[in-house]
Amino acid sequence: MRFFFIFFIFINLFGANLDELVKQINKNSPDYTLDITLVKKIKELNYVNPFLLVEKIKTEEDYLNLFFKLGNLKKEYDNLPILIKETNKKIDILSSNNDITSKLQTLYYQKLVEIYNKKYEFLDKNFKTFEKKVYKKLFDVKFNPEDAEKNIDYWNNLLKEKQKEFEKLNINLQKWQILNNEENIKKIQQFININIQKQKKIYKNLIKNYLVLFFDALQHKDKKAFSIAEKIEFFSKKTNLTEINDILNDFETFTFGTKAIIYNSKTELKNTLDKMISLIKYPIFKIGNNFITPLDLVLFGIILFFGWFIGKYYKKLIYSLRKKYNISYSNATLLANMGYYTILAISFIFSLKMVGIDLSSLAIIAGALSVGIGFGLQNIVSNFVSGLILMFEKSIKVDDYIQIDENTRGKVIDIHMRSTVIRTNDNIDIIVPNQDFIQNRVINWTLGDEIVRFRIPFGVAYGVDIKKVEKVVLEAIYKSNLPFLRKPQYKSQLIFIEMADSSLNFELFVWVKGEYAMRPRGTKSEFLKVIYEALNKAGIEIPFPQHDLHIRDSVPFEVKIKKD
């Protein structure tokens, strides 16, 4: 009913049936051939109910063909909802077009949806009936399990040969790929594709012969059918014949009943659980007098995980209490990190005890670790100890602005046990090993306070009045809104530092505080702008590099003029 309702809406939407659309086809249209073809296709679309000829089945081969036809029907039944959905999407896309071709295409897809829906409704009602008919016919056919077992041995041996051949082809393919020989690569790929197709044929033959064993087991109500079905399921995945697995399960239910299948499932589940339990309890190595099993390792990991989780929660708790109890960020970081690593250490020791490891037996491991530390782990230990020193000494704290070298400076974001994170003014996080702060010289711009003296260099031309320069520059910066300290103890100064080749060079000393001290280039830029504008306004010349060439009169030289 749903389909017919949709079909009715679409027909009214376009306002024409097939005959009316045919009348509207333009013979001079470039799509005329396509339109006529669509009309023929629409007329040819007719629905016929699927059927299976069960009565004529007599031989083993006939029954196998019938079973695979049932499998194809099952595959079609499973795919019909997808086809209906995809075709409806096409109809939705075409609904916005009003040309004749689009209307014909819409009508064609509507007809397809109608057929798909009818087929799906029919199979939904009758597939189980087909399945039962095929199942009942099973008992009228004589199967030959002896020949099937011989065939299985033959096909298995052939499969092994093809698999070895496949491996050799892959090795050759890699060889030609290394040599970048495109011609031989294509040849080998063709051989590989042929090999894959041959393997698929072998899998299909194996499925056929295992089906013979399966059907024979069903006839005799032999529970070997379950293990045979598992083998068929394995091979069906190799050949894209997975639709037959559901039919096999139904045949098992028809033969053994639900109780037998449930019993078998419980047995299989119990066997699987027993195997898993024995596997996780199997000792994999020994420490002291204790054997360690996978279960011990899982327990060890769970305890460590909970220790890590509690440690993370502790760190969040410390940071949340920081504002309430007026704790500085650096002290909060120290408390958080120390507590976090202490909790991890306690959980590690506790997990060792829980798995039954005697801590005294770890003396041997500790000795081995000491040798390892002496060689490969010395940098890690050095960074760890350096981290402890930094945390307790507080020579570098979180939020300090530090400079490691000429090009590396920034704010300390976090101090870990192994490394420290510095965020530069470019918003780049740099991870620096802690031992670098202990072994090398580090400039901490904000260790005592946040006040820093900046030196802003500039030059003027020779012949300029120096006192005028000093007056103009100092007046300009004091009248500006530049971020510098104006208190008497932090008085700004202009220093005349040298008479260079092309200029008289000065340095302006100013004291800057807070965030402006932590972005030196930007702060210097602001001062230089004010200085440049003040000098320019006062008519004071700003020099540029120049060289004078002096020619002595005593040295004669000859000048020749050539005419073109």
N, C-alpha and C positions, 0 to 999 in steps of 0.2 A: 504493500500500500504506500509505503514511504517513497518508493521509487516512482510510482505512477504520479504521485502528487508533485514531485520535483519535475518530472517529465512534462506534466501539464503546465507548470509555471514557466518553464523554458520555452515551450511552444508558443504560449501567449506573449511572452516577452519579445520574441522575434516576429510575432504576428503573421506567421506563414507556415504552411506545411511543406512537405517535399515537392509536391506538384507546383505549388505557387512559387517556390524558390527556383524550380527548373525554368519556369516562364521568365524569370528575371535574369537568367544567365545571358550575358552579352557575348555573342560569337566573335566580336572583334577584341575582346579582352585578352590580355597576355596570359590570364589564368584560366582561359576557356578549357584547355585540356585537363587541367587539374580539377576544375569544377565538374566536368562530365565524369571523370574517373571517380570522384567522390559520390556522385549520384549513383553510379553503378555499384560502388562498394556498399552504400546504404541499403540498396535494394537486395544485395546479396546476403546481407546480415540476417540470418535466421537462427533461431534457437532450437536445438535438439537436445533432449534429455540424455545425459551420459548413461551407458549401459555396459554390462559385462556378460559375455556368453559363457555361463558356468556349465551348462548342460553338456556341451561338446568336449569337455576336458576328460581325457582318458590316460594320457601318458605323463611321466615325470616332467618331461620338457614342456608339455602343454600347461601343466600346473604352475611351473616356474614362470612362464610367460604371463599367465593369468595373475600371478602374485605381483609381478612387476607392473602390470597394468593397474592393479589396485593401488600400488605405490604411487604411480603417476597421478592417479585420481586424487589420492591423499595430498600430494604436493600441490595439485591445482586447487584443491579445496582450501589449503592453508594460505595460498597466495592470492586468492580472490579478494579478500578485504583490502589488500595492498593495491591491487589493480583498480578496484573501485575508487579508492581514495585518490590515487594518482590521476585517474581519468576525470574525476570531479574537479580536480585542480585545473586541468586543461580547459574544462568547460568554464570555470570561473575566469580564467585568463581571457578566453575568447569572447566572453559575454559583453565586454566593453567595445567590441568591434561591430560595425554595422554593414560591412561589405558582404557580398554574396558568398565568397569563399569561406569567410569566417562562420557565417550562418550554416553553411553546409558541413563544415568541420564540427561545429557544435552539435548539429543533428546526428552526425556520425558517432560522436563520442557519447551522446545521449542514448543512442541505440545500443552501443557497446555496454554502457552502464546497466541498461535494462536487461541485456543478456547475462551479464555478470551476476546481477542480483538474482535473476531466475535460477541460474546454475547454482549459485551459493545456497539459495533457499532449498533447492532440490537435494543437493548433497548434504546439507545440514539435516534434512529429514531422513535421507535414504542411505548415507554412507555406512552407517552401522549395519544396515540390512545387507548391503553388498559384502561387507566384511564377514558377516556371519555365514552368508552363502558360500563364499570362498573357503571359509574355515571348514564348513560341513563337507565340502567337496574333497577336502584333504583326505578324508577317510575312505574315499573311493579310488584313490590312486596308490599304486605300489611304488615305493621308493627303494633305491638300491644304495644303502649306506656303505657297502664294501667298495663299490666303484668310486663313490664320493671321497672316501678316505684316501684311496690311491691317487685320485686326481688332486686332492689337497696336498699330498706329499710332492707331487710333480710340480704344481704351481708354486709351492713354497720354495722349492729348490730353484725354480726359474726366477722367482722374485729376488732371491739372494744374489743370483748372477746379475740381474739388472741393477740392483742396488750397488754392487761392487763397480759395475760399469759406470753408474751415475757418479760415484765418488771419483773414479779415474777421470771422467769428463770434466768434473769440477776442478780437479788438480790441473788438467791441461788448460782449462779456461783461465785460471789464475796465472799460469805461465805466460799465455799470450797477452793477457791484460798487462802484465809487467812489461812485456816487450812492446806493448801498444800496437799490436798487429791486428787491425780492424777486420781484415779478410778472414783470418783464422778464428777470430773471436766470434764472428757471425756463423761460421761453419760449426764450431763447437756448440754454440747456443742452439742451432738447429738440431744437432744430435741429442742435446739435453732435452729439448722439447719432445723429440721422438721417443726418447727413453721414458720420459714422464708419461706419455700416452700409453706406452707398452705396459708400464707399471699399473696404470689405471685399469687396463684390460685384464691384467692378472688379478687385481683386487676384485673385479667384477666376477671373474671365474671362481675365485675363492669364496665370494659371497654365495654364488649359486650352489657350490658343493656343500658349504656349511648349512645353507638352507635345506638341502636334502637331509643332512643329519638332524637338523632342527625339526623338520616335519616328521621324520621317522621317530624321533624321541617323543613328539606330541602324540603320535599314533599309539605308542606304547606307554604313554603317561610316565615317561622317564624324566626325572628332574635334571638330567644332564642338559636338558633344553635351556636351562638358565645360563649355564656356562657357555654353551654354544652361541646363545643370543648375544652375550658380551663380546665374543669374537666377531660376530657379524656387525655389531655396533661399531667396533674399532675399525673394521675395513670400510664400512659405509661412510665414515667421516673422510676417508681418503678419496672417495669417488662421488661425493655429493649425492649420496642416496640415503640421507639420514631420515627421510620420510618413512622408510620401511620399519624403523625402530619402534614407532608407536604401534604399528600393526602387529609386530612381534609380541609386544607387551600385551596387546588385546588377545592374541591367540593363546598366550600363557594363561591369561585370566579365564578364557573360555574352557581351557583344558583342566587347570588345577584349582580354579576357584580363587576367590579373594583370600580365603584363609591360608591356603597353601603359599600364595605369593607373599602375604604378610609374614608368615612363618619364615620363609626363605629370606625375606628382607631383614628380619630380626637377626637371623643367623649370620648373614653377611655383615650386618652392622656390628654384631658382637665380635665376630672375627676381626673386623677392622679395628675396633676399639682395643681388643687384646693385643693386636700387633702394635698399635700406637703406644699403649702402656708399656709393653715390653721394650719398645724402642727408646722411649724417654727414660726408662730406668736402666738402660744398658750402660755400664761404665765406659767412659771414653778416655779418661786418663786418671792418674793417681797423684795425690799430694800427701806426702808423709804416709800414714797408714789408712788414709781415706780415699775411696774411689769416688770420682766426680762423674755424675750422670747429667744428661741434658735437662732433667727435671731440676737438679741442683742449680744449673746455670740459669734456668728460667726464674727460679726463686731468687737467686742472686740479683738478676736483672730487675725483678719487681721491687725488691727492697731498695735498690739503688734509685729506681725511678721515683719511689715515694720520698726518698731522701732528697732527691733533686727538686721534687714538687714542693716539699716543705721549705727547702732553702729558698726557692723562688718566692713563695708566699711570705717568708720572713723578710726578704729584701723589700717587697712591696709594702709590708707593714712598717718597716723602719722609715721609708720615704713618706708614707702617709702621716706618721707621727712627727715628722721633722718640723712642720709649721706649728703644730700644737704645742710642742715643748721648746720651740725656738732653737733648734739644732741647726748649725751651719750645714750647707750642702756637702762640703768636704768631709766633715765629721760623720754625717749620715752615710756617705759612701764608704768610709772606713768601717763603720759598724756593720753596714750591710754586707760588704765583701768578706770581712773576717767571719761574721756569723754564718754566711753562706758556705764558705769553705770548711768551717768547723762542722756544720751539719752534714756536709758531704763526707767528711772523714769519718764521723761517727757512724753514719749509715753504711759506709764501706766496711768498717770493722764489724758492725752488727751483722751484715749480710754474710761475712766470712764465718762468723760463729753459727749462724742459722743453717748453713749448708754443712756444718760439722767439721770445719777446718780448724785444727788446733793452731792457735796463733804462734805458739813456740816453734811449730814446724816451718814457719815462714822465715826463720833465720837464714836458711839456705837461700831462699829466694831473695831476701834482703842483701845477702852477700853477693849474689849474682847481679842484683840491681846496682850495687855500689860500683862494681866493675863497669857496668854499662854506663853509669853516670860519669865515671872517670873518663870515658871515651865519647860515646855518642850523645849522652844526655846532659853534658856539662853546661851547655848554653841554656837549656830549659831550666835547670836548677839555678843557674846564675840569674836568670830573669825572674824566677820565683822569689829568690832571696832579695833581689833588688826591689821587687814590688813591695815586700814587707818593710824594707827600709824606707821607701818613699811614703808608705802609709803612716808609719810611726814618726818619722822625722818631719814630715809635712813641709819639706823644702819645695815640693810641687804639689799643689792641691787642685781639686776640681774647680773650674772657673778661672784659674790662673791663665795669664797670657804669657806664653813662653816662646823663646826663639832658640832653635837647635843649630841652625847655620844661617848663612846669608839669605837663602831662598826658602827656608822652612820655618814658619812661625804660625801661631794660632792659639786658640783657647783650648784648655784641657777639658774634655767632655767626660771622660771616665778613666779610672785607674783600676786595671785588673791585676790579677796575681802575676800574669806573664807579660802583659803589655799595657801601654797607655794610648788612649785615643785622643788625637788632637784634631780640631776642626779649624781649617784655615779660613781666611776672609773670603775665599772663593767657594766656601761651603763644601770643601773636600775633606773627608775624614782620613787622617793618616794614622796608621797603627805603628807605634814605635816600641821596640823591645825595651823593657825596663832597665836592662843593664846599660843602655846607651846614656841614660840620665845619670848613672853612677860613675861611669868610666869617662865620659866626655864632659866638656864645659857646656852648660846650658844657661841661657839668659832668661831670668824670670822677671818680666816687666812689672808684675803686680805682687811681688812677694811681701814687701812692707806696706805699700799703699798703691794706689792707682794713678799716681802723679808721675809723669814722664816729661823730661825736657827734650824738645825737638829742635833740630838745627836745620834751618831753611837757607840754603846757599843761593846767591844770585850775584850778578856782576853789572857794573856800569862802565861807560867809556872813560878813557883818560881825559883829564881836563875838567871833569865834573867836580863841583864843590862837595866835599865829603860831608861837611856839617849839614848841608842842604839835604843830602841823601838820607842821613840819619833822621832829620826832622820830618821829612816827607813820609818815610816808611813807618816810623813809630806813630805819627799822628794818624796815618791811614788805618793801621791795625787796631788802634784804640777806638777809633770812630766806627769800626766795622762790628759786625755781629759774630766774629770768629770765635770758636770755642776754646779760649785759653784763659788761664787764671790771671786775674788782675790785682791780686793782693800784693802788698809791698814786699813780702818775703819771696814772692815769685815774680819779681819785676822782669819784664821783657827787655832784652838788650840787643843792640846792633853792633857787631864786632867787625872791624876792618881787618881781614886776615892776610891778604897778600896783594902785591902788584904783579899780575900775571902778564903773559905776552900781549894779550889783546884787551884786557879789562882790569878794572879794580874790583876785587872780589870781597864780598861781605857774607856774613852769616847772621841770620836773625835767630836769637835764642828765645823760645817761648815755652811756657809750661802748660801741658795739656793733661786733662784728667778723664778717667772713665772710658767710655766706648770710643771716644776720639783718639785716645792713646793706642787703642787696639787696631786701628786702621791707619797706619802711618802714611801710606801713599795718598789716600784720599784727603787726610788732614793737611799734608804738605801742599797738595794741589790747591786747596782752598786759600792757603796763605800766599802761594805764588801768584794766584789770580789777583788778589788784592794788591800785592807789591807791584805787579806789572802795570795794573791800571793806574796806581798812584804815580809811578815813575813816568809813565806815558803822559799823564795829565799835567805833571809838573815840567814837562819838556826835558826831562833827563834822558840822555841817550843811552840806549841799551846796546852794547857792542856785539859784533859778530867777529869770528876769527879772520885775521887778515895778515898778509906778509908783504913787506916792502922790499923791492929789488934795487940795490945801490950799484951804479956802474962807475968805476974809477976812470978819471980823464986820462991817466997815464997809459992806459992799455989801448993801443990802436986796434981798430977792426975795420974791415973792408965790407962795403955794402954794394952788391951787384944787382942791377935791375934788368930782368929779362923781358924782352918784348915778345908777345905772342905772334 
